[in-house]
Amino acid sequence: MDWDTSTYFHRALQLSGPGDQIWLKAGLYSPLEGHDPFNGPPPYFVIPPEVGVFGGFTGDETELSERSLGENDRSILTGDFDGDDEVDPDTGITLTPHGIKGRNANLLVGILGGGRATVLDGVTLTAVKRARCCSGFDTALSINRGSPTIRNCSFIGNDGAYAGAIFLDESPEAVIANCLFADNEGEDAAGAIDVNLSSPLIVNCTFRGNEVDGDQTALAFSPGGSGIVANCIFAAEVPSGLNFVDRTRMIL
């Protein structure tokens, strides 16, 4: 990896193909950065099939195993377009939807198609603001007809339509592992994840403070949605339409 030849995240995504990896240094990344509104990518990040995006680097690593994924090495995708949200002063993370002000992204990351080699790992997604009711594109991460691997990610302070953090649609075998879902809101289905016609594996994740319509609901499995949830912690939240395995814990 040659950090001296780095480019905009949008540009890196455009140039990448199956088998490629994109490494993100610690810092804030906005969909507006490097975006040409007249002749350019859409104002959200699109991960191509079979491309891996990895965050949490300091900028001097040469191997993936060298990153620390520490609190001070966060790669943060933020929807705060105008920089006027109420944020954590140390990280720039919008901690709750109540801190969202002004103009914000309706979607941060889109994944269309691809298998397990399509990866989002070690990234924080924050400050999404829904614009429309009942839209799967108003969420932090929208996955459609794909089976990606979402790992070591945090979803914090997002306000979405079907779900604040992730909307899964017609995605049979997505894996969501070792992720944090904190203080996200959804308008229609779930505070954190809405599963529609999909069957993900959700493992080793923590859910706290996620709400929909004022109720503390973390997950929703819509008709046709199923999956396995293993070894997850739900802090005072109620999953909807969900069958647990024995290792799942709820803290009420």
N, C-alpha and C positions, 0 to 999 in steps of 0.2 A: 504494500500500500504506500503510495506517494502522496502525502498530505499537501505537498506544494502544488499539485495539479487539481486541487479541489474546485468545485463549481457549485452553482445553485442546486438545491435539492430537486426542484422541478426539472432542471436540465439533466441531472444525473438520472432521473427516472425516465426521461425521454430517450436517453442514449442506451439504457440498459436492456438486456435480453435474457432469455432463460439461462439460469446458472450464475448470473452476475450477483454480486453483493454490493450494497451501498452502505457505507459507514458514516454515521452522523456524530460530529463532535458535540460535546456538551454545549448547550445554549438554546436560544429561542429561534424557532422556525415558523414563519408565517406563510400561508398560501399566496400572499401578495408578493413575496420576494421573488424577483425574477419573472414575474407574470406580466405578459403583454396583453392588455385587455382587448386589443384589436386583432392580434395575430399570435396567439400563444395558447398555452395549456389552460384548462379550466381552473378557477380559483380554489381548487382543492388538490390534494396530492393523489395521484393514481399510481398504484403499484402494479406493474405488469405481471402477467402469469410467470411463475417460477423464478421470480426475483426476490432476493432477501434484503430487507432493510434492517440494519442493526444500529442502535443508539448506545450512548454511554461511554464515548471515547474522549480522551483528553487531547488527542491529536499527535501523539508520538508512538502509537502502537503499530506494530507490523503484523501481529497475529490477533485473530478474534479473541483468543483465550486471554489476551493481556488486558482487556478492558475490565474495569472494576465494578461498574453498575452501582456506584456509591451515590449517596445523597447529593454530593457536590458535582456529580458527573451526569446530570440529567440532560437528555436530548428532548426538548419540549416542543411539540407542535401546538401552536396557539391560534385560536380563532379571533383573538383580540386585535382586529384590524386597526383601530384608532389608538391603541395603547392607553385606553382610559378606564379599563376594568379595575375593580378593587382586587389587587393581587397580593400574594405573599411577597414581601420585599426582597427576600433572599433568593427566590426561585423564579418569580414572574408567573407563577401558576395562579389562575383564577380558582379560588378554593371552593366557591359555591356559585350556583346560578344567580343568586341574589347579588353577586358582585359584578355581573355582566352589565356593561353600560355601552350605549351607542351602537356602532356598527360592528358586527361580529360575523364570522363564517357560519354558514348553515351546515357545512360538512367539512371535515378535515381530511379524511382518507377514504378512498374508494378502491375496492378490490372486485374485479369482474373476472370470473373464471380462475383457472389455475388449481394446482393441487397442493400437497403439504409443503412442497419446496417454495411456495409463495409465503414469505415470512415477514412478520413485523415483530421486532424483538428489542426490548430495552428502550422503549419510547413512552413519553407521557403525552396524552392528548387532553386538551383543556379548552374551555371558553367557547364551545359551540352554542349558538343561539338559534332556536327553531324559528322559521319564517312562516311555515304552513302547517296546518293540522294534518295529521295522518299521512305523512310522507316519510318513506324509508330513507330518503336522502337528507333528511334533517336529523343528523346524529353525528357523533364523533367519527365512527367507523361504519361504513356500509359495505356489506359483503353479499354479492349476488352471484349465484351459480358457481361458487368456488369452494374449495376445501383447504383454506390456508392454515398456517400455524401462527397464532397470536400468543406471544410468550414474553414474560417479564415486563409487561406494560402496565401503565397506570392510566386510569380514566377518571379525571377529577374535575368537578365543577362544570359539567356540560348540561345543556337544556335542549332536549330533542323532542321529536314528535312521537313516533312509536316507542322509542327508547332513547335515553340520553347518551349512552355509551356505544352500544353495538346493535345494529339491525342485521339479522341473518335472514336471507331470503333465498329459498331454493338452493341451499348449500349443504350437501349431505354429510360431510365428514370433517368439518372444521374442528381444530383443536385450539382451545383457549386455556392456557396454563400459566400458573404463577403470576397472576395479574391482580391488581388492586382496582376496585370500583368504589369510589368515594364521593358522596354528595352530588350525584347526578340526578336529573329529573327527566321524566318522560310525560307526555301529555296523554297518551292513549293506552299504552300496554304495560310498560315496565320502566322503572327508574334507570336500570343498568342495561339489560340485554332482552331483546325481543326475538324469539325464535319462530320463524314462519316457514313452514314446509322444509324444515332443516332438522338435522340430527347431530348436533355438536357433542364433543367431549369437553367438559368444563372441569378442570382439575386444579387443586391447590390454589384456589382464588379466595380473596377476601372481599366481602361486600359490606359496606356500612353507609348509612345516611342516604340511601337512594330512594326516591319517591316517585309516585305517579298519582296525580289528582289528590295529593295530600296524604296518601297512604304509603307506608313504607314497604314497597314491593320492589324486589331486586330483579327477578326474572319472570318472564311470561312466555309460556309455550302456547302459541296460537294453534287453532285446529290444523292438523297435519304436521305439527312440530313435536319432536321427541328428543331424546338424548340421554347422556349420562353425566351426572354431577357428582364428583368424588372429592372427598377431603377438602371441602370448602367451608369457610366460616361466614355465617350470615349474622350480622349484629343487629338484632331487633328488626329484622326484615322478613317478609313472608313471600316465598316463591309461589308462583301461580301455575297450576297445571303441571306439576313436576313430580317425577318419581325419583326418590333419593336412593343412593346406595348406602350401605351401613356406615361407611367412614365419614359421611357428611356430618358436620357439627353445626348446630344453630345456637347462638348466644342470644338469649332473650332477656 
